Amino acid sequence: MSESQIKDPEKHSPPVADVRTKTPMGGGKKPPLLLEDLLEHTKSIGLLDNDIVEVILAVYISKEIERTNPIWLMLVGNPSSNKTQLVSLLSKAPDTVMIDVLTANPFISGLGKKEKPQDLLPKLNGSCFICKDYTSFFGRSEETVKQLLSDLVSIYDGSFSKHSGARGTIRYEATFSHIGCVTPMGLNLRQRYMNMVGARFLTIRVPELTDEQREHCFGIAWSDDFKTRVTKASEIATGYVMALCDGIKKNGVNISPVDPVIRKQLNLLAELVARARGEVRSKTQQFETEEGEIKTFEEIEEIQKEEPFRALHQLKALCRSLAIVRGKEEVGEPEFLTIKRVALSSMPVQRAEALAVFHEESKITAKEGSDILKKNYKTVKRHLDQLVHLGVLHREKDVDGKTWIYEPNPKFSTLVLPVPVL
């Protein structure tokens, strides 16, 4: 496989029948239905994006594959965009721990022994932990949210301890996969701090429905047997992941080594995500022109870049899990394209939008970018400049000597620019 063969997913994805084999791998008992049949059930309840369904299933089975770098996924979508419906596919699966919302200090309580504290963390070891509503928690005080996110940093690495006067020092060892649901606005409130402490979450965004899809979903919502369909879809999904996990436990993971071309692209993708999640601190400065006009500009004070290795381990684990869900013996182009979607969703949304303008033109000005996105010029320029400082983009002055021209760093051009039709 050559690098030019890895095509843009929106234009070149092969038909479903070409990318998913008939028999899930990993050994164990045969799943009650084929993946294609399972997806027909999920479509019948309005889950129209097969990739997201498969990624959700892959996160669940990853708990049997990768313990040292567990997959934690944020499912980001507008209110009533079927996020709960998606994670509820796993509600009946064994080793699923599902809660509606996090409270303060959920993992290790500071309550005294007389109050019989019920710590959550030891219950999560080896499980798939699902929180249906991060948005409510992220709306709490900054101090409360920062404390939880700091706790999650340590918990992700497999060990967490906390000391209180009432209980002394409590320590637990626990690794688990995790799916959290959040709205775009809820995530944007806290994403900067998440990136500052070191991002542990991958992200996949639920796209807005087209008018045609929305009309189709209205019909589904009015169906008399909707609840029956939901129950059936959950039962089928549960049977499917249970069969795969049983096979992994009995026979190990039967996945061939990743093709060198895909490996190279995954390395680049991990580096792109790590850089785009970096932190850029700036301060607004002013100066006066010869004509007496006051101009402002952003002066960069500090840049923090994340190294790509955590992101790479997460992407590798998700690739392998996704291939197993799709019944394949190796990670191929379809898996890479799905992982690319996840990776590009895992950077701050404003930066992802800024990169998306390069699907229209290979070189742009900030004004052209704001016109494409229909967003404020200064906001778009700020995010383009941040991506320059993080090494994702390059910029140079136009012939007029005043206007900046932006283009992707050649290193990442195959990931940012659309792939030409061959």
MOFENWO-V225172 format. One record per backbone hydrogen bond with DSSP energy under -0.5 kcal/mol. NH is the residue of the N-H (numbers start at 1). CO is the residue of the C=O. E is the energy in kcal/mol with one decimal. If there is no record, write none. Layout:
nh->(NH:NH)
co->(CO:CO)
e->(E:E)
This chain:
nh->(5:6:7:11:12:13:18:19:19:20:21:24:25:38:39:40:41:42:43:44:45:46:47:48:50:53:54:55:56:57:58:59:60:61:62:63:64:65:66:67:70:72:73:74:75:75:76:76:77:77:81:86:87:88:89:90:91:93:96:97:97:98:99:106:115:116:119:120:121:123:124:124:125:126:127:128:129:129:130:131:132:132:133:134:135:137:138:139:140:145:146:147:148:149:150:151:152:153:154:155:156:157:157:158:159:160:162:164:168:170:170:172:174:174:177:178:179:180:181:182:187:188:189:190:190:191:194:195:196:197:198:202:203:204:206:207:214:215:216:217:218:219:220:221:222:223:226:229:230:231:232:233:234:235:236:237:238:239:240:241:242:243:244:245:246:247:248:249:250:251:251:252:254:255:256:259:263:264:265:266:267:268:269:270:271:272:273:274:275:276:277:278:279:281:283:285:287:289:292:295:295:297:299:299:300:301:302:304:305:306:312:313:314:315:316:317:318:319:320:321:322:323:324:325:326:327:328:332:336:337:338:339:340:341:342:343:344:345:346:346:347:351:352:353:354:355:356:357:357:358:359:360:361:364:369:370:371:372:373:374:375:380:381:382:383:384:385:386:387:388:389:390:391:392:393:394:396:398:401:405:406:407:408:409:412:413:413:415:416:417:418)
co->(2:3:5:8:8:9:15:15:16:16:326:22:324:34:35:36:37:38:39:40:42:43:42:46:48:49:50:51:52:53:54:55:56:57:58:60:61:62:62:65:67:70:178:202:73:180:74:204:75:182:78:82:83:84:86:87:88:90:93:95:128:96:130:103:112:113:117:106:107:120:120:121:121:175:124:95:127:177:97:179:99:130:100:181:181:133:134:135:137:141:142:143:144:145:146:147:148:149:150:151:152:153:154:155:154:172:170:168:164:162:168:160:158:172:127:71:129:73:131:75:183:184:185:186:187:187:190:191:192:193:194:72:342:74:76:205:210:211:212:213:214:215:216:217:218:220:223:225:226:227:228:229:230:231:232:233:234:235:236:237:238:239:240:241:242:243:244:245:246:26:247:248:252:253:329:331:259:260:261:262:263:264:265:266:267:268:269:270:271:272:273:275:304:302:299:297:295:293:289:287:293:285:283:297:298:281:281:279:303:274:308:309:310:311:312:313:314:315:316:317:318:319:320:321:322:324:323:330:332:333:334:335:336:337:338:339:340:341:342:343:344:348:348:349:350:351:352:353:354:355:356:357:357:406:365:366:367:368:369:370:370:376:377:378:379:380:381:382:383:384:385:386:388:387:387:407:405:403:398:396:364:394:362:392:409:409:410:412:412:413:358)
e->(-1.5:-1.3:-1.0:-0.8:-2.5:-1.0:-1.6:-0.8:-1.1:-1.2:-1.2:-0.5:-0.5:-2.3:-2.7:-1.3:-1.5:-2.1:-2.3:-1.4:-1.1:-1.8:-2.3:-1.3:-0.9:-1.7:-2.7:-2.4:-2.4:-2.1:-2.3:-2.3:-1.6:-2.2:-1.5:-1.3:-2.0:-1.4:-2.9:-0.5:-0.6:-0.7:-2.9:-2.9:-0.6:-3.5:-0.8:-2.4:-0.5:-1.9:-1.1:-2.0:-2.2:-2.1:-1.3:-1.7:-1.3:-1.2:-1.3:-0.6:-2.3:-0.6:-2.6:-0.8:-1.1:-1.9:-0.7:-1.4:-1.7:-1.2:-0.6:-1.7:-0.6:-3.3:-2.6:-3.0:-0.6:-2.9:-3.1:-2.3:-2.5:-0.5:-0.9:-3.3:-0.6:-0.6:-3.0:-1.0:-2.2:-2.3:-2.7:-2.0:-1.9:-2.6:-2.3:-2.3:-2.4:-1.4:-1.2:-2.6:-2.5:-0.8:-0.5:-2.0:-1.0:-2.3:-2.4:-2.0:-2.6:-2.9:-0.6:-2.5:-1.6:-0.5:-1.8:-2.2:-2.5:-2.7:-2.0:-2.2:-2.4:-2.5:-1.4:-0.7:-1.1:-1.6:-2.1:-2.4:-1.8:-2.0:-0.5:-3.1:-0.6:-2.3:-3.4:-0.7:-2.7:-2.1:-1.9:-2.4:-1.9:-1.6:-1.6:-2.6:-1.4:-1.4:-1.2:-2.3:-2.4:-2.3:-2.4:-2.8:-2.2:-2.3:-2.6:-2.5:-2.4:-2.4:-2.2:-2.4:-2.4:-1.9:-1.9:-2.7:-2.5:-2.0:-2.2:-2.5:-2.0:-0.5:-2.9:-2.2:-0.7:-1.2:-3.3:-0.5:-2.8:-2.3:-2.0:-2.6:-2.2:-2.1:-2.5:-2.7:-2.1:-2.7:-2.5:-2.4:-2.5:-2.6:-1.6:-1.8:-2.5:-3.1:-2.3:-3.5:-2.4:-2.8:-2.0:-3.2:-0.6:-2.5:-3.1:-0.6:-0.6:-3.0:-1.6:-2.9:-0.5:-0.9:-2.4:-2.4:-2.2:-2.6:-2.9:-2.3:-2.4:-2.4:-2.3:-2.4:-2.6:-2.3:-1.9:-2.4:-2.1:-1.6:-2.9:-0.6:-2.2:-2.5:-1.8:-2.7:-2.6:-1.7:-2.0:-3.1:-2.7:-1.4:-0.9:-1.0:-0.7:-0.7:-2.3:-2.4:-1.9:-2.3:-1.7:-0.8:-0.7:-1.7:-1.9:-1.6:-1.5:-2.1:-2.3:-2.4:-2.0:-2.2:-2.4:-1.4:-1.5:-2.3:-2.7:-2.2:-1.9:-2.3:-2.7:-2.2:-2.0:-1.5:-2.3:-1.6:-1.4:-2.4:-1.5:-3.4:-1.8:-3.2:-2.2:-3.0:-3.4:-2.3:-0.5:-2.6:-2.5:-0.6:-0.8:-1.3:-1.8:-2.6:-0.5)
